Amino acid sequence: MKNILFILLFSSFLFSQSLLTNLISYWTFDEASGGSLDSHGSNDGTITETVTEGSSGIIVDSYTFGGGHVNYGTPASLDMSGWSAFSVSVWVYYDGSGSDEHTAMSSWGTAGSVTNTASVLFRIEPSDDSVEGFVRVEPNTTVGGTFTGVSVTVNTWTHLVFVFTSTSLRLWVNNSEASNNFSTSANMDATASVALWVGDTDHTGATPDDSFTGRVDEVGVWDKTLSTAEISLLYGSGSGSAYPFASLDMQINVSDVWKSVEGIQINIGDAWKTVDGVQVNIGDAWKTVY
């Protein structure tokens, strides 16, 4: 049991650190005013139309969307051209109103054509609260549709994780994987001409539609495939995991709540000893953690 406890602590540390690897941008939506700041990268966003900052979030604050969106533009670091893998994590509190799809994130082009003007589209279908995902892969091919076996609960915080590889597009809802996935056979296609938005879709040109209504929180983009262990840590047993994901603290799950551990003890000669420094392998180099 003592060995298991130590392994759990050590493993949680490794997973929290790996969540920072290949993380492009992370938006906590904790700002009370002034726009969306990138906590990890340099891709700040501009709020357009009806978005209210400072709403209650899954972690601290969130944004309430009612027809507006956050525009992150077309920075090079978010241009997914040629990517063989990416992951998107987002918490949503969907209110179920309206008849149009509720877009969580998009970088999509003119309706009826996705040629060189699309990359990703993730949204909720209000008729049955299902989740849809679409990506554009080489050469100019749209892949995706409705995921089955999972759905979003109205007026409840729900965690969505979309994972793309050059072979599939997959979805996790509240740490459970959808029953189906969509096969792909190529990397992402060119995407630089359309801005990345949270909360709406610009696929009809200048007029947004498919607006999200409700709250959105804790949005992250990685240019890698998140593992099931990393997805579980982000979910945090339904409470989320705050950026920078425990940083150099270790975490252990106690009664379905993640707890930070300030020190580590191991049993030596039937006596518990505090360890001043622990070494872990990060990027093929051993690092000491105090």
C-alpha positions as CSV (number, residue, x, y, z in Angstrom):
1,M,0.0,0.0,0.0
2,K,2.9,2.4,0.8
3,N,4.5,1.6,-2.5
4,I,1.3,2.2,-4.3
5,L,0.8,5.6,-2.6
6,F,4.3,6.7,-3.7
7,I,3.7,5.5,-7.3
8,L,0.4,7.4,-7.4
9,L,2.1,10.6,-6.3
10,F,4.9,10.2,-8.7
11,S,2.7,9.3,-11.6
12,S,0.4,12.3,-11.0
13,F,3.4,14.6,-11.0
14,L,4.6,13.2,-14.4
15,F,1.1,13.6,-15.9
16,S,0.8,17.2,-14.7
17,Q,4.2,18.0,-16.2
18,S,3.4,16.3,-19.5
19,L,0.3,18.5,-19.9
20,L,2.7,21.5,-20.4
21,T,4.5,19.6,-23.2
22,N,3.4,20.8,-26.7
23,L,0.8,23.1,-25.1
24,I,0.3,25.9,-27.6
25,S,-2.2,28.1,-25.8
26,Y,-4.3,28.0,-22.7
27,W,-7.1,30.4,-21.9
28,T,-8.4,30.4,-18.3
29,F,-11.2,33.0,-19.0
30,D,-10.6,34.4,-15.5
31,E,-10.3,38.0,-16.6
32,A,-13.0,40.4,-15.3
33,S,-12.5,42.8,-18.2
34,G,-10.2,43.6,-21.1
35,G,-10.2,40.4,-23.3
36,S,-8.9,36.9,-23.2
37,L,-5.3,36.5,-22.1
38,D,-3.2,33.5,-23.1
39,S,-1.8,32.0,-19.9
40,H,0.8,29.8,-21.7
41,G,1.5,31.3,-25.1
42,S,1.2,34.7,-26.7
43,N,-2.2,34.3,-28.4
44,D,-4.5,36.8,-26.7
45,G,-8.1,37.2,-27.9
46,T,-10.5,40.0,-28.6
47,I,-14.0,39.8,-27.4
48,T,-16.7,40.7,-30.0
49,E,-20.4,41.4,-29.4
50,T,-22.2,39.7,-26.5
51,V,-19.7,38.0,-24.2
52,T,-19.8,38.7,-20.4
53,E,-16.6,38.3,-18.4
54,G,-16.4,37.4,-14.8
55,S,-19.1,34.7,-14.6
56,S,-18.8,31.8,-12.3
57,G,-16.6,29.1,-13.8
58,I,-15.6,25.5,-13.3
59,I,-12.3,26.9,-12.0
60,V,-12.5,30.5,-10.7
61,D,-14.3,32.6,-13.5
62,S,-15.6,31.9,-17.0
63,Y,-17.2,33.8,-19.9
64,T,-20.9,33.8,-20.6
65,F,-21.7,33.8,-24.4
66,G,-24.9,35.1,-25.8
67,G,-24.3,35.7,-29.5
68,G,-20.7,36.9,-29.3
69,H,-17.3,35.2,-29.6
70,V,-13.6,35.6,-28.8
71,N,-11.4,36.1,-31.8
72,Y,-7.8,34.8,-31.6
73,G,-6.9,35.8,-35.2
74,T,-4.5,33.8,-37.3
75,P,-1.2,33.6,-35.4
76,A,1.4,31.2,-36.9
77,S,1.4,29.1,-33.7
78,L,-2.3,28.3,-34.2
79,D,-2.0,27.5,-37.9
80,M,-2.6,23.8,-38.0
81,S,-1.3,23.3,-41.5
82,G,0.5,19.9,-41.7
83,W,-0.1,19.0,-38.1
84,S,-0.3,15.2,-37.6
85,A,-1.9,15.5,-34.2
86,F,-3.6,18.0,-32.0
87,S,-5.9,18.1,-28.9
88,V,-8.5,20.6,-27.7
89,S,-9.8,20.7,-24.1
90,V,-12.8,22.9,-23.2
91,W,-15.3,23.1,-20.3
92,V,-18.9,24.2,-21.4
93,Y,-22.0,25.1,-19.4
94,Y,-24.6,24.8,-22.2
95,D,-28.0,26.3,-21.7
96,G,-29.8,24.3,-24.4
97,S,-31.6,27.3,-25.9
98,G,-32.2,28.0,-29.6
99,S,-32.4,25.8,-32.7
100,D,-29.0,26.4,-34.2
101,E,-25.9,24.5,-33.3
102,H,-23.9,25.8,-30.4
103,T,-20.2,26.2,-31.4
104,A,-17.5,25.7,-28.8
105,M,-14.5,26.4,-31.1
106,S,-14.1,26.9,-34.8
107,S,-11.8,28.0,-37.6
108,W,-14.2,27.6,-40.5
109,G,-14.7,29.1,-43.9
110,T,-17.5,30.2,-46.3
111,A,-20.6,28.1,-46.1
112,G,-20.6,25.5,-48.9
113,S,-16.9,25.6,-49.4
114,V,-14.0,24.7,-47.2
115,T,-11.2,25.2,-49.7
116,N,-8.2,26.7,-47.9
117,T,-10.6,28.3,-45.4
118,A,-11.1,25.7,-42.7
119,S,-9.5,23.7,-40.0
120,V,-11.7,22.8,-37.1
121,L,-15.4,23.0,-36.0
122,F,-16.6,21.6,-32.7
123,R,-20.2,22.2,-31.7
124,I,-23.3,20.9,-29.8
125,E,-26.5,19.9,-31.6
126,P,-29.5,21.3,-29.5
127,S,-32.0,18.8,-30.9
128,D,-30.4,15.9,-28.9
129,D,-27.5,17.6,-27.0
130,S,-25.0,15.5,-29.0
131,V,-21.6,16.7,-29.9
132,E,-20.2,17.2,-33.5
133,G,-16.7,17.5,-34.7
134,F,-15.2,18.3,-38.1
135,V,-11.6,18.8,-39.3
136,R,-10.1,19.5,-42.8
137,V,-7.3,17.2,-43.8
138,E,-5.1,17.0,-46.9
139,P,-6.0,17.3,-49.7
140,N,-9.0,19.6,-48.9
141,T,-11.2,16.9,-47.3
142,T,-13.6,17.4,-44.5
143,V,-13.8,14.6,-41.9
144,G,-16.2,14.3,-39.0
145,G,-19.8,14.2,-37.9
146,T,-21.9,13.3,-34.8
147,F,-20.2,11.4,-32.0
148,T,-22.4,8.7,-30.4
149,G,-22.6,7.2,-26.9
150,V,-22.0,10.6,-25.2
151,S,-23.9,13.8,-24.8
152,V,-23.9,17.2,-23.0
153,T,-26.1,17.8,-20.0
154,V,-27.9,21.1,-20.1
155,N,-27.0,23.6,-17.4
156,T,-24.2,21.5,-16.1
157,W,-20.4,21.9,-16.5
158,T,-19.3,19.4,-19.1
159,H,-15.7,18.6,-20.1
160,L,-15.0,18.1,-23.9
161,V,-11.7,16.8,-25.3
162,F,-11.2,16.5,-29.0
163,V,-8.2,14.5,-30.1
164,F,-7.0,14.4,-33.8
165,T,-4.3,12.2,-35.3
166,S,-3.5,11.4,-38.9
167,T,-5.7,8.3,-38.5
168,S,-8.7,9.4,-36.4
169,L,-10.8,12.2,-34.8
170,R,-11.9,11.2,-31.3
171,L,-14.0,12.7,-28.5
172,W,-14.1,12.4,-24.7
173,V,-17.0,13.8,-22.7
174,N,-16.5,13.9,-18.9
175,N,-13.6,11.5,-19.2
176,S,-15.6,8.9,-21.2
177,E,-14.7,8.3,-24.8
178,A,-17.4,8.4,-27.5
179,S,-18.5,5.1,-29.0
180,N,-17.4,6.0,-32.4
181,N,-14.6,8.0,-34.1
182,F,-13.9,9.3,-37.6
183,S,-11.2,7.8,-39.7
184,T,-8.6,10.1,-41.3
185,S,-5.7,9.3,-43.5
186,A,-3.8,12.5,-43.7
187,N,-2.4,15.5,-41.8
188,M,-4.3,18.8,-41.3
189,D,-4.6,20.9,-44.4
190,A,-3.8,24.7,-44.8
191,T,-5.7,26.8,-42.3
192,A,-4.1,30.2,-42.0
193,S,-6.8,32.2,-43.8
194,V,-9.5,31.8,-41.2
195,A,-9.3,33.1,-37.6
196,L,-9.8,30.8,-34.6
197,W,-12.9,31.6,-32.6
198,V,-14.4,30.4,-29.4
199,G,-18.2,30.7,-29.0
200,D,-19.2,31.1,-32.7
201,T,-18.7,30.1,-36.3
202,D,-17.7,32.5,-39.1
203,H,-18.7,30.1,-41.9
204,T,-21.0,32.5,-43.7
205,G,-18.5,35.3,-44.1
206,A,-19.0,38.5,-42.1
207,T,-22.1,37.4,-40.2
208,P,-21.5,34.9,-37.4
209,D,-24.0,32.1,-36.7
210,D,-24.3,28.9,-34.7
211,S,-23.5,31.0,-31.6
212,F,-22.9,29.2,-28.3
213,T,-25.2,30.3,-25.4
214,G,-24.0,29.6,-21.9
215,R,-20.6,29.6,-20.2
216,V,-17.2,28.5,-21.5
217,D,-14.1,28.0,-19.4
218,E,-10.5,26.6,-19.4
219,V,-9.7,26.2,-23.1
220,G,-6.5,24.6,-24.2
221,V,-4.8,23.7,-27.6
222,W,-2.0,21.2,-27.9
223,D,-0.1,20.1,-31.0
224,K,0.0,16.5,-29.7
225,T,-2.3,13.6,-28.8
226,L,-3.4,13.8,-25.2
227,S,-3.2,10.5,-23.4
228,T,-6.1,9.0,-21.4
229,A,-4.2,9.8,-18.2
230,E,-3.7,13.4,-19.2
231,I,-7.4,13.7,-20.1
232,S,-8.3,12.2,-16.7
233,L,-6.1,14.8,-14.9
234,L,-7.7,17.7,-16.9
235,Y,-11.1,16.4,-15.9
236,G,-10.1,16.2,-12.3
237,S,-13.1,14.0,-11.2
238,G,-15.4,16.7,-12.5
239,S,-13.7,19.7,-10.8
240,G,-11.1,20.4,-13.5
241,S,-7.4,20.9,-13.1
242,A,-6.1,24.5,-12.9
243,Y,-3.3,25.7,-15.1
244,P,-0.4,25.0,-14.8
245,F,-1.8,21.6,-13.8
246,A,-0.2,21.4,-10.4
247,S,3.1,22.6,-11.8
248,L,5.8,21.2,-9.6
249,D,3.3,20.0,-6.9
250,M,2.3,16.4,-6.9
251,Q,-1.4,15.5,-6.7
252,I,-3.2,12.4,-5.5
253,N,-6.9,11.6,-5.7
254,V,-8.5,11.4,-2.2
255,S,-12.2,10.7,-2.1
256,D,-12.6,11.8,-5.7
257,V,-10.9,15.1,-5.1
258,W,-7.4,16.0,-6.4
259,K,-5.1,17.1,-3.5
260,S,-1.7,18.8,-3.9
261,V,1.1,17.2,-2.0
262,E,3.8,19.5,-0.7
263,G,6.3,16.8,0.4
264,I,6.9,13.1,-0.3
265,Q,7.5,10.5,2.4
266,I,8.8,7.0,1.8
267,N,9.1,4.1,4.3
268,I,12.7,3.3,5.2
269,G,13.3,0.7,8.0
270,D,9.6,0.9,9.2
271,A,10.0,4.7,9.6
272,W,8.5,7.3,7.4
273,K,11.2,9.6,6.0
274,T,10.6,12.9,4.2
275,V,12.4,13.1,0.8
276,D,14.0,16.5,0.2
277,G,14.6,16.0,-3.5
278,V,13.0,13.7,-6.0
279,Q,14.4,13.2,-9.5
280,V,12.2,12.6,-12.6
281,N,13.1,12.2,-16.2
282,I,11.9,15.1,-18.3
283,G,12.9,15.4,-21.9
284,D,15.6,12.7,-21.4
285,A,17.2,14.6,-18.6
286,W,16.9,13.9,-14.9
287,K,15.5,16.9,-13.0
288,T,15.5,17.3,-9.2
289,V,12.2,18.4,-7.6
290,Y,12.3,19.9,-4.1
